[in-house]
């Protein structure tokens, strides 16, 4: 028999979806990122719409990774590839 897990345990950090979405939107405002999305046939608004369908945990993971990628000095193309992979996974699911 399966036992349901608690959606938020006391040790799990609280997720702030609006702050995470703000971080993602800030990253999507980059000129280079906008151009790459257009090159792949997706507008920044379309990307945000697709990201809006993610769960809170997935949005938090994406926002955290965007911060880490920018702090680590990765290229915008790397960020775009990660965003596109996440969008493809969401479409498949």
N, C-alpha and C positions, 0 to 999 in steps of 0.2 A: 504494500500500500504506500502511496506517495503522501508525504506531508507537505502542505503548502509552506513556503518560506515567507517570512515577514517582508513586506515591501520595503520597509525602512528599518533597519536594525539600528540600535543605539550607537554602534561603532561606524556605521556608514555615514559619509558626509552628506549634508543636505545639498541637493542640486538646485541651482538657481537658473532655470531655463531662460529667463529673460536676459540675464547677464551673459550667459553662454551664447545666446542668439546675437546679442550686441557685439560680442567678440568676433563671431563668424561674419556678421555683416560688415564690421570694420575691415576684416581681411578681404572681403569681396569688393571693397571700394578701391582697392589698389588698381591703378591703371593697367599694369602688366597682367594682373589676374583677370580683370575684365576682358582684356583683349584675348587672352588664352581661352576663356570660356566662350567668347564669340567665335573663335577659331574652331572650337569643338561643337558649335551650333547651339550653345546654351547661354541664355542671358543671366546676369547676376540675380535678377528677380526670379527667374525660373529655377536657378540653383537654390535660392532661399525657400522657394515653395516646396521643392523636393526635400530639402533639409527639414522643413517644418513637419514633414511626415515621420521623422525619426522619433524614437522614444527619448525621454529625458536623459537617460544614461548615455545613449548614442550621441545626442547633441553635446552633452558634457564632455564626452571623450573627444569628439571632433574639435570643440573649442579649446580643450586642453592641449591637444596635439598641434593646433594652429599656433598657439602661444609658444609651444616648445620649438616648433619649426622656425618661427620667426626669430626667436632668441638664439637658436643654434646657427643662424645664418644660412639656412637652406634657400635654394632658389625658389622663385615663385612658381616655376614649372613643377617643382616637386610638390608644392602645396596643391596645385591644380590637379595633378595626378591622384593625389590622396583624396581630394574632394570628389573627383570623378569616380574613383573606385567605390567610395561610400555610396554615391548616388546609384551606381550600377547594382550594388548589393541590395539597396533598398528596392530598386525596381524588380529584382529577381524575387525578393521575399514578397 
